[in-house]
Amino acid sequence: MIDPRRLRILRAVADHRTVTAAAAALYLTPSAVSQQLAALEQETGHVLLTRSGRGVRLTAAGEILLGHTHEVLAQLERAEAELAAYAGGSAGAVTVAAFATGITEVLAPAIARLAHDHPGIRLRVRDAEGDQSLPLLLDGEADLALAVEYRGAPGADDGRLSVLPLYAEPFDAVLPVNHPLAGLPAVELADLADADWVAQYPGNPCHDVMLLACELAGFKPRLVHSSDDFRAVVALVGAGAGVALVPRSALRGMDFKEALARPVTGPAATRRVFAATRRGAESHPLIAPVLAALAREADRLPTY
């Protein structure tokens, strides 16, 4: 009989690619993880992992077992959800990992709504960049993630996740007030090909959106300055350090001073936001109302 606790360890190793990183995510020692994996190999009668450089990778047998692991763990999440519903689980805490503007746009309003409609549900918010919330969810550090699509992110068909699309928003070009294109009502992205750029750090989903939009416009941006803080990005643009693409919601209420924002024509730079849970947990009586509240708040957002 395969121990499902060991399947969680197998999935963590598959996600993190090293025993050490998986152990840290699971709050175990590397030796404990290695022992559990060895026991799992004994239970299955197959070698599941092999060394690959400084890390490990799954063997063919390991990949087969990983596919079943997603199904088993999702079913356990459903079992917990049904038991909680049977016990009348209308009170408890839900931890949500979310990025800053997602908190502002939908999560904070959802908290206010839940306080009225479901006073027994307490939300705990963890501020996390759009590429960090899904690892927190999969490692069990969060019950729900508010995340952004980006290259390399798990897809909608990922067996570990249940995904709820929420909203999409455009990126606007941010220019110095004295830029030659500042007088236009909209900016063609290709016209910024020769500019210096202020951008988010690699790994930030906004960085990926900016790169892809520029690639579609036929150029590779000259990245000179980096910041994940949108206020800092706008300040640098206002100082004449370059131009930038920033999600429209991040610009609302911002003091531009020496910078301004213009819509972009040509290839669309768009940020798509979704909520995710571990598959099977979406029906949990504490999580389902949170998802519904997020969806309602997303429906109230302006149509871009």
N, C-alpha and C positions, 0 to 999 in steps of 0.2 A: 504494500500500500504506500502510495506517495504522500508524503507529509506536505500539506499546502503551505506551511510556514517556509519550507525550503523553496517552494516555487516563488514566493515573494523575493527571496534572496537571489534566485536565478534571474528574475526580471530586473532587479536592481543592478546586477552585474552587467546584464545586457544593455541597460540604459546608460550606465556610467563607464563601461569599458575597462575598468580596473577594479580589482578586489578592494583596494584601499579606499577608493572613492565610494564604492557601494557600501562598505562598512561604515564610513562616516555618515552616509545618508540614512542608514538603518540604526545608527547609534550602537554598533557592534564593533568588536575588535576585528582586524583582518584575519587573525587566526580562527576566530569563531566562524566567520564567513567561509573560510577555506574548509573548515571541518564540516559545516553544513552542506557545502557543495559536494564534498567527497561522499558524505552519507547519501545525498541525492543520486549520485552516480551509482552507488551500490544498490539503491532501491530500484533504479531503472535498468541497471545492467549495461549502461552505455557511458562512454566518455562524452561529456557535455561541453567542455571548454578546452581550448588550446591556447597556448601563448602566442601573442602577436605583437612583436616589438616590446614595448614596455607595458603593454596591456594584455587583455585576453579577448578572444572572440568565441562565439558559439560554433560548435561542430554542426554537421548536418542533423545529427540526433538532437543536439541542443536547440536548434531552430524549430524542429518539429515539436519538442516539448514546450518551447516558448509560446507557440501558437495556441496550444491547449492551456497554457498558463493564463493567457489573457481571458479565455472563456471561464476557467475555474474561478479566477479572482473576481471577474464580473458577476458570476453567479453568487459568490459569497457576499458581494456588495448588495445584491438584490435580496438575499436572505436577511441581511441586517436591516435593510429598508423595510421589509415586510414585518419583521419582528418588532421594529420600532413603531410601525403603524398599528400593529396589534396591541402594543402596550400603550397606545394613545400618545405617541411621542410628539407632542405639540410644544414641548419646551426643551431648550438646550442651546448650545453654542455652535455656530458655523464659522469656520475660519475661511476668509476669502483673500486670496493673493491677487492684487490688481495694480495696474500702472496708474500714474497720477491723474491724467486727464480722464481715464475711464472711471476713476473714483468720483471725479467732479461731475462727469456727464450723467452717469447712470447709477453708480453704487451708492453715493451719498443720498440721492433722492429715494432710492429703493429702501435704504435703512429707515428713512422717515416714514415711508409707506408701511413697512413691516411693523414698525413700532405701534402703528394704529391697528393694522389688520391681524397681526400675529405677535402679540406682545410677549409671548413666551420664547420667541426666537431671538437670540442675542448674536449679533454679527461681530466678529473680530477681524479687523482689516490689517493686512500686511502689504505695505507699499513695495511693489516689485516691478521692475521693468518688464515690458511686454514679452521678452524672451525668457524671463526668470520664473514666471508664475506657473508654467506647465511643469517644469522640474519639481517645484515645491509641491504641486498637486500629486504628481506621480510618486514622490518620495513620502507622501503621507503628512507633509508639513501643513497642507491646506486641504480643505474639503471642496473648494470651488476655486476656479481660476478665471480671471478676466484677462484675456490675452489678445494678441494681435497676430494676424497671419504674417509669416516671414519665411524666407527661403531656409529650408532645413527644419521647419517646424513640423510636428506630427500632423498628418493629413486628417481629413474628416473620416476616413475609413480606418484610422488607427484603432486596433483592437483594444487598446487600453482606455480609450476616452469616449465619452458621450459629449457631443459638441452642439451648442445652440448659437447660431449666428445672431448678432444683435444689431449692428449698424456699420455703415461705411461712411467715411468722410474724406474729402479731398485735401491735398496739401496746397498751400498757397506759396507763391514766391515772395520772399522778403528781401527788399532792396533798400540801399541807402536813399535818402530823400533826394539826393542830387544825382542819382543814377540816370543815364540817358533814356532808359525805358520807364522811368518813374511816372511820366505823364500819361502813359497808356492805360486804358481801362483793364487790359489783360496782357499777360506776357507769354510770348512763345518761348518754350523751354530751350529750343535750339539756339535762341539769341543770347543765351547765357553761357554758351560753350566756352568762351574765352575768359570767363570770370574766375577769380579765386572763390572758393566755397568754404562755408562754415557748416559742418555736418556733425551728426551724432557719431559716437564711437562704433566701430565694427562690432557686430553682435546685437546692437540695438535694432529692432525691426524698422524704425524710421530710416536708419542708414541704408537698409536693403531697399526700401521703397524709393528713396532718392536715387540710388545707383541704378535701379531698374528703369526708372523714368528717364534718366539721362541716357542710358544705353538705347532705349527705344527712340530717343530724340536724335541719336546718331553721334554721341560724344561721351567721353569719359571725363567726369568732372575733376578739376584740379583741387584736391582737398588740402587745405592749408591749416584750418583751425578745427578743433574738435571739442564738443561739449554735449552732454546729455540733458542739460538744463536749457529749456526753450527760452527763458528770459535772458540767459547768458548769450544764447545764439543771436537773439534779436539785438542785444546790446552790442555785440561784435559787428553785426551788419551795420548798425547805426554809426559805429565808429569808422566805417569804411573798410572793414577788414575783408569783406567779400559779400556773397549772396547766399541765400539758403532756401530750402523747402521745409515748411513747418506745417503740421496738421492744423486745420482751421480752428478746431476747438481749443487748441493750446494758445491761440492768439486772442481769443475773446477776453476783453477786459484788460489787455496788456497795454502799458504805457510805451508807445513806440518812440517818442521823442524824435530821433534822427533817422528812423527807419519807417517803412510802410509796406503793406502787403497787397499783392495783386493776384487775382485768379490766374491759373495757368491754362493755356491752350495747347493743343498738341497731345502727346502721350499723357494719359491720365496717371497722376501720382495719387494713389488712394490707399487709405488705411482701413482694413476690415477687422472689426472687433467681434469677438465671440466669447461666450462663457463655456467653460468645460468642467466636467466632473469625471471622476473615475467611472468607467462604464459599469452600469448596474446601480450606481448611487443616485442617479437622477430622479428616482422615484422615492427617495428617502423623505419622510414627512417633515424633516427640518430643511432639507435642501430644495425640494420641489417648490415651496413657496418663494424661496429666494430667487430661483430661476424665473418664476412667473413675474416677480416684481421687477427684475432686471429687464425682462422682455417688455413689460408695460412702459417702463421709463424710456427704453430705447425707441419705442413707438412714438413717444412724445417729442423726440428730438426734431430739430428743423430738417426739412428735406433739402439736401444739398444739390 
